[in-house]
Amino acid sequence: MTTNAAPFGQMVTAMITPMTPDGTVDYDGAARLADYLVTDMRNDGLVVNGTTGEAPTTTDAEKERLLRVVLEAVGSRAKVVAGVGTNVTAHTIELARSAERTGVHGLLVVTPYYNKPPQPALEAHFTAVADATGLPVLIYDIPGRTGAAVATETLVKLAAHPQIVGVKDAKDAPGATSHVLAKTDLVYYCGTDMLNLPWLSLGAVGFISVVGHVVGDRLHEMIDAFGAGDVTRARQIHYELIPVYDGLFRNQGAVMTKAALDLLGQPGGAVRLPLLPATDAERHQLVLDLTAGGVKVPGGVVPRGASAVPGGGVPRGASTVPGAAS
């Protein structure tokens, strides 16, 4: 259940964007997947148009339609957070305002990538985006993708902004995370699946997960157990899920998640270049990984990989928007 302490719920999945074999966005599949993630995988919230959703290769129009489709599919049962971050502040603001018009519940804004802005510039960027709408904002701190970390001092300053409510933390630095949690009221969502349980112990309210596509119900059980003081049970679930954590990150997260969903009979489909689909060998290993982690793969059958689509039918000028990607 969503609480004041967890504005978008505790178990949140960074949703892939289902696609047809030719790389067209499968909006019907997106609606079905969103319903599955909420109904069967116990997700309190979904991030749409993040990196796991291949936002770097989807157009602004596709992003807006995806948000509307997912919002309609989940209704009042889950929060929907829009990934809107780019390395152009003006474009990020455009995406944020577009997302606000769809009725989403919040925004995920990644650190501008490639530019490597210094800390005062990061503060100015996040402030400008937060000023642009009335929606609550999560800062996405993932220096492994962006080349720039958000410093503790910068996060402490940004915490004073009324619209900046939290952080999706994939910096994997427990010391830095602890300092921010001790000094501010920012809520933290763990953005690195292998660190989900350790981050609960630091004070994270929940997860923005990739493996939540296939084990969201068990991650929710981990959150519930930890919250009830049953750390032994939470730790047991963590250990049980290690093969799933490993399996979904043997290749890029969107690639392996789509392969996993294909195996489970859920909408996944093709990926767009510059990604390539999982190989048959990777899919075979994925069956072993999922099975070892307690996921029932129907028949253990490994379908042959769908081919990547050059350009995915994306016209020139498609935006680059890293968002959720553990």
C-alpha positions in Angstrom: 0.0 0.0 0.0 1.2 3.5 -0.7 1.9 5.5 2.4 3.0 9.1 3.0 6.5 7.7 3.6 6.5 5.9 0.2 4.8 8.3 -2.2 4.7 5.9 -5.1 4.3 2.7 -3.1 7.1 0.4 -1.9 7.3 -2.2 -4.7 7.8 -0.4 -8.0 8.9 -1.9 -11.3 10.8 0.0 -14.0 8.6 -1.3 -16.8 9.9 -2.5 -20.2 8.2 -1.2 -23.4 6.6 -4.2 -25.2 7.3 -4.2 -28.9 6.2 -6.2 -32.0 8.7 -8.1 -34.1 9.2 -5.1 -36.3 10.0 -2.8 -33.4 6.6 -1.0 -33.2 5.5 -0.2 -29.7 2.9 -2.8 -28.6 0.4 -0.7 -26.7 -2.0 -3.5 -26.1 0.9 -5.5 -24.7 1.9 -2.6 -22.5 -1.6 -2.5 -21.1 -1.6 -6.2 -20.4 1.8 -6.1 -18.9 1.0 -3.2 -16.6 -2.1 -5.1 -15.4 0.0 -8.3 -14.8 2.6 -6.3 -12.9 0.0 -4.8 -10.6 -2.3 -7.8 -10.2 0.1 -10.8 -10.2 3.4 -9.2 -9.3 2.0 -7.0 -6.5 3.5 -3.8 -7.7 2.4 -0.6 -6.0 3.8 1.5 -8.7 5.3 1.5 -12.2 8.0 3.6 -13.8 7.2 4.1 -17.5 9.7 5.5 -20.1 12.8 4.7 -18.1 15.9 3.1 -19.5 14.5 -0.4 -19.0 11.6 0.9 -21.1 14.1 1.7 -23.9 13.3 5.4 -23.6 16.5 6.4 -25.4 14.9 5.0 -28.6 11.3 5.9 -28.2 9.8 9.2 -29.5 8.1 11.8 -27.4 4.8 10.9 -28.9 5.3 7.2 -28.1 6.2 8.1 -24.5 3.0 10.2 -24.0 0.8 7.4 -25.5 2.5 4.8 -23.3 1.8 6.8 -20.2 -1.9 7.2 -21.1 -2.2 3.4 -21.9 -0.6 2.4 -18.6 -2.6 4.9 -16.5 -5.8 3.5 -18.0 -4.7 -0.1 -17.5 -3.9 0.3 -13.8 -6.5 2.8 -12.8 -6.4 3.6 -9.1 -4.6 0.4 -8.2 -1.0 1.7 -8.6 1.0 4.9 -9.0 2.6 5.7 -12.4 5.9 7.6 -12.5 7.1 9.0 -15.8 10.8 8.9 -16.7 11.5 12.3 -18.3 15.2 13.0 -17.8 17.4 13.9 -20.7 20.7 15.8 -21.0 18.9 18.9 -22.3 17.1 20.8 -19.5 14.6 22.4 -21.9 13.6 19.0 -23.4 13.3 17.5 -19.9 10.9 20.2 -19.0 8.9 19.6 -22.1 8.6 15.9 -21.3 7.8 16.7 -17.7 4.9 19.0 -18.7 3.7 16.5 -21.2 3.7 13.8 -18.6 1.8 16.0 -16.1 -0.9 16.5 -18.7 -1.4 12.7 -18.9 -2.2 12.5 -15.2 0.9 10.6 -13.9 1.7 10.7 -10.2 5.3 11.7 -10.3 8.5 12.2 -12.4 11.8 10.4 -12.4 14.6 12.7 -13.5 18.0 11.2 -14.3 21.2 13.1 -13.9 22.1 14.7 -17.3 24.3 12.2 -19.1 27.4 12.7 -21.2 27.6 16.5 -20.4 29.1 15.7 -17.0 27.8 18.9 -15.4 29.5 20.1 -12.2 27.4 20.2 -9.0 26.1 23.8 -9.2 24.8 22.9 -12.8 23.2 19.8 -11.5 21.4 21.7 -8.8 20.2 24.3 -11.4 19.0 21.5 -13.7 17.0 19.6 -11.1 15.6 22.9 -9.7 14.4 24.0 -13.2 12.7 20.7 -13.9 11.1 20.6 -10.4 9.8 24.2 -10.9 8.2 23.3 -14.2 5.3 21.2 -12.9 3.3 20.5 -9.7 4.4 16.9 -9.7 6.6 15.3 -7.1 10.1 14.5 -8.4 12.5 11.6 -7.8 16.1 12.3 -8.7 17.8 9.3 -10.4 21.4 9.1 -9.3 23.2 6.5 -11.4 26.7 7.6 -12.2 27.5 4.4 -13.9 25.2 5.4 -16.8 25.5 9.2 -16.7 29.2 9.8 -15.8 28.2 12.2 -13.0 27.1 11.5 -9.5 24.9 13.8 -7.5 27.0 14.8 -4.5 25.7 14.5 -0.9 25.8 18.3 -0.5 23.8 18.8 -3.7 21.2 16.3 -2.6 20.9 18.0 0.8 20.4 21.4 -1.0 17.8 20.0 -3.4 15.9 18.4 -0.5 14.7 21.9 0.4 12.7 22.1 -2.9 9.0 21.3 -2.1 8.6 19.2 -5.3 11.8 17.1 -4.9 10.7 14.2 -2.7 13.2 11.5 -3.1 15.9 9.6 -4.9 16.1 6.5 -7.0 19.6 5.4 -5.8 21.8 3.4 -8.1 25.1 5.0 -6.9 25.7 1.9 -4.8 27.5 4.0 -2.1 26.0 3.1 1.3 28.0 5.8 3.0 26.8 8.6 0.7 23.2 7.3 1.0 23.4 7.1 4.8 24.6 10.8 4.9 21.6 12.0 2.8 19.1 9.9 4.7 20.4 11.2 8.0 20.4 14.9 7.0 17.2 15.1 4.9 13.6 13.9 4.6 14.2 12.6 1.1 12.7 9.1 0.5 15.0 6.6 -1.1 14.2 3.8 -3.5 16.8 1.2 -4.2 17.7 1.2 -7.9 20.1 -1.8 -7.8 18.3 -5.0 -7.3 21.2 -6.9 -5.7 21.2 -4.2 -3.0 17.5 -4.2 -2.3 17.7 -5.7 1.2 20.8 -3.8 2.3 19.1 -0.5 1.3 16.0 -1.3 3.4 18.4 -1.6 6.4 19.7 1.9 5.6 16.2 3.4 5.5 15.0 3.0 1.9 11.2 2.9 1.6 11.3 0.4 -1.2 12.6 -0.6 -4.6 12.4 0.6 -8.2 13.3 -2.8 -9.6 13.9 -4.6 -12.9 13.5 -8.1 -11.5 10.1 -7.0 -10.3 8.8 -8.0 -13.7 9.2 -11.7 -12.7 9.5 -11.8 -8.9 7.7 -8.6 -7.8 5.4 -10.6 -5.5 8.4 -12.1 -3.7 10.2 -8.7 -3.4 7.0 -7.3 -1.9 7.1 -10.2 0.6 10.7 -9.2 1.4 9.6 -5.7 2.1 6.7 -6.9 4.3 8.9 -9.3 6.2 11.6 -6.6 6.9 8.9 -4.1 7.9 7.5 -6.6 10.4 10.9 -7.2 11.9 11.4 -10.6 10.4 14.9 -9.9 9.1 15.7 -13.7 8.9 12.8 -14.2 6.4 13.7 -11.1 4.4 17.3 -12.4 4.2 16.1 -15.8 3.1 14.1 -14.3 0.2 17.2 -12.2 -0.8 19.3 -15.3 -1.0 16.7 -17.3 -2.9 16.5 -14.5 -5.5 20.2 -14.2 -6.2 20.0 -16.4 -9.3 17.2 -14.1 -10.7 19.3 -11.0 -9.9 22.2 -12.6 -11.8 20.2 -13.9 -14.7 18.5 -10.6 -15.6 21.8 -8.8 -15.7 23.9 -11.1 -17.6 23.2 -8.8 -20.5 21.5 -5.3 -20.5 18.4 -5.2 -18.2 15.8 -4.5 -20.9 17.2 -7.3 -23.1 17.1 -10.0 -20.5 13.8 -8.8 -19.0 12.1 -9.1 -22.4 13.6 -12.5 -22.9 12.3 -13.5 -19.4 8.8 -12.2 -20.2 8.8 -14.1 -23.5 9.6 -17.3 -21.6 6.8 -16.6 -19.1 4.2 -15.9 -21.9 4.0 -12.2 -21.0 4.4 -9.2 -23.5 8.0 -8.5 -24.2 9.0 -8.7 -27.8 11.8 -7.1 -29.8 14.3 -4.5 -28.8 15.5 -1.5 -30.8 19.1 -1.0 -31.8 21.6 -0.2 -30.4 20.4 -3.1 -28.3 20.4 -6.7 -29.6 18.1 -9.4 -28.4 19.3 -12.1 -26.1 21.0 -15.0 -27.9 19.7 -18.5 -27.7 22.6 -19.4 -25.4 21.6 -16.5 -23.1 18.0 -17.6 -23.1 19.0 -21.1 -22.2 21.0 -19.8 -19.3 18.2 -17.6 -18.3 15.8 -20.6 -18.0 18.4 -22.1 -15.6 18.7 -18.9 -13.7 15.0 -18.3 -13.3 14.4 -21.9 -12.3 17.1 -21.8 -9.7 15.5 -18.7 -8.3 12.1 -20.4 -7.9 10.5 -18.9 -11.1 8.3 -21.5 -12.9 9.1 -21.3 -16.6 6.3 -23.1 -18.5 7.8 -26.2 -20.0 11.3 -24.9 -19.7 11.1 -24.1 -23.4 13.6 -21.6 -24.8 12.0 -19.6 -27.7 14.5 -18.4 -30.3 15.4 -14.8 -30.0 13.5 -12.0 -31.8 15.7 -10.0 -34.1 16.6 -6.4 -33.3 15.0 -3.8 -35.5 17.4 -1.2 -37.0 16.1 2.1 -35.8 13.0 0.3 -34.6 11.0 2.4 -37.0 12.0 5.4 -35.0 12.1 8.6 -37.1 15.1 11.0 -36.9 15.2 13.2 -33.8 14.0 10.5 -31.4 14.8 11.7 -27.9 17.4 10.2 -25.6 16.0 9.7 -22.1 17.7 7.4 -19.6 15.3 6.7 -16.8 14.8 3.6 -14.7 17.4 1.0 -15.2 18.8 -1.0 -12.3 
